[in-house]
Amino acid sequence: MMEDLSQYVQPGRVHRHIYTDPAIFELELERIFGVAWTYIGHESQVKKPGDYFRTFIGRRPVVLVRDDEGEIRVIHNQCAHRGSLVVANDKGNASEFQCCYHGWTYHLDGRLKAVPLQHGYPRDFDINNPKTAMVHVPRVQSYRGFVFASEARDGPGLEDFLGYMTTSLDDLVDRAPDGEVEVAGGVFKHAYDGNWKLYLENLCDAAHPLFTHRSSIDAAQQQSDEVYSDGSGEIALRQMRQNGAPYSFWESQVGIWTYPNGHSYLGDYHDDTKLVAALQEPAFRDYITAMESKKGKAETRRVLEVRRWNSNVYPSLSFMSQFQQLRVVHPIAVNRTVVHTYNFRLKGAPEKMFRNTISFANTVNGTGSLVLTDDLEIYNRIGMGLSSAGAEWIEIGRGLRTDLPDAHGGKRGHNSTSEIYIRNMLDAWLNYMTNDHDAIRPVS
């Protein structure tokens, strides 16, 4: 079964084994998450020397840390003595890292610092041997504060990997009057019993809201506009109502764009004039004033006219630049996935803007929200359905014959209900899984 993985991806369809086979999943950890540039965290999460943030590359635990010299590093979270996890807290500040098993102690850059009972080890034991360190991830690069790492020692650089998707990260940062964003607030953590690929496949799916989110659409449509609100809840309310737009609207005013390496974004639908209480909300008027004072009217208009919904950076990152939301996918098993959601503060913007960000997260991306719970139910149902004795092949052919070239080196759907984004991710999946990392070879 593992000899020829290309047999599982065909034009307009994919075999269900790539979502259910444990052996394929383990190979994904090696050939995708062990090679691709994977999002680690944001520089604002490690502002000062000693600040650290614990996360994962695939299923491998790593630590994002700013060392004594102020350099950002990503090191494997493993003690070189008996293999224990060294850093157990999600985040914090430390002058050194110490393993709680036998006390081996490490510098912030991962070098071994001290070993209790060192006299008991062989004479050739060398505390300065790099193999006794918390080993560095080979490559770490940052784009506008967003830190990525790759386990591959060579290959395309981060910006080559991101390609045109750098413009989505630009969109998030450019919305800050002071030109900087920072991770703020807490983190939502949720899990589902399904394959990790399902999450990114859903986020650019413009055909599902009308059915999947029917309950929240109905509730939003029944809500009277005359009911008091301080403005923060209106953002999510409008989004829920617009999820109920007919397919004729999605197919005429929404777009889906895809790019090499599996990336994509859905856009040209929601914008600030629709989803924020716009000029009727004092905080948004103050925000525009702050933007114009720092960037000028022309640049402010350019920034606010960008209309992107979910931007996906394959294999594990999705973010919403207009709402300062970012989600990271962590594969646990072939049928188990954990997702972490973070919020960003726009520096220089009114504090009320950040309160709106948190309100949106609670209403849309929270584990008790009106939207995310629907999606989690779907992921679980897919996980259960794929384990049945039903259809062997999953259909992903909608829009296959009408895909169009994009001016920036990618492809776009004839309209946003095309499944081009799934086919594009599977192009990248097959290239990684067959070890052809330097070329994107379309298979759809």
Buried (B, 14 or more C-beta within 10 A) or exposed (E): EEEEBEEBBBEBBBBBBBBBBEEBBEBBBEBBBBBBBBBBBBBBBBEEBBBBBBBBBBEBBBBBBBBEEEEBBBBBBBBBBEEBBBBEEEBEEBEEBBBEEEEBBBBBBBBBBEBEEEEEEEEEEEBEEEEBBBBBBEBBBBBBBBBBBBBBEEBBEBEEBBBBBBBBBBBBBBBBBEBBBBBBBEEBEBBBBBBBBBBBBBBBBBBBBBEBBEEBBEBBEEBEEEEEBEBBBBBBBBBBBBBBBEEEBBBEEBBBBBBBBBBBBBBBBBBBEBBBBBEEBEBBBBBBEBBBEBBEEEEBEEBBEBBBBBBBBBBBBBBBBBBBBBBBBBBBEBBBBBBBBBBBBBBBBBEBBBBBBBBBBBBBBBBEBBBBBBBBEBBBEBBEEBEEEEEEEBEBBBBBEEBEEBEEEBBBBBBBBBBBBBBBBBBBBBBBBEEEBEEBEBBB
